[in-house]
Amino acid sequence: MEIIPYVYQITSRGVNIILIVEEKLTLVDTGYRGSSPKIVSFIHSLGRSVKEISLIIVTHNHLDHVGGLPELKKLTPAKVAAHKADISEGELPYPRVVPKLLHIPPLSILRPFVYAKPSEVDIQLEGGETLAH
């Protein structure tokens, strides 16, 4: 759905993903793991290619915003931008009970799939930046 000219909302499994269509494409958030086929299909419906995504902005480091990031990193040449406070190696960016649960087997095997790791982020934001590509 076009929100305003050249800005589209893609909804996948109840999560909104924003696509900004300019000379290059910018994706804001990636939805859950498995969202990439819907994103790719929507981009193709615009007559564009997923390879045109040059920037992925992660608004915050939760499963419903970064779950599709590993898939999209494989499909695109995009740089990934996220706030530095959201990608620290320390505590996961969830309410206290969730990180505790993710340290308990068998739930601990899910840990790598619920947040973006610092190694997946190319641009660490501090706030106030203007992003251009």
Secondary structure, DSSP 8 states (H G I E B T S, - for coil): -EEETTEEEEEETTEEEEEEESSSEEEE---STT-HHHHHHHHHHTT--GGGEEEEE-SS-SHHHHTTHHHHHHH---EEEEEGGGS-SSS-SS-THHHHHTTSTTGGGGGGGSS--GGG-SEEE-SS-----
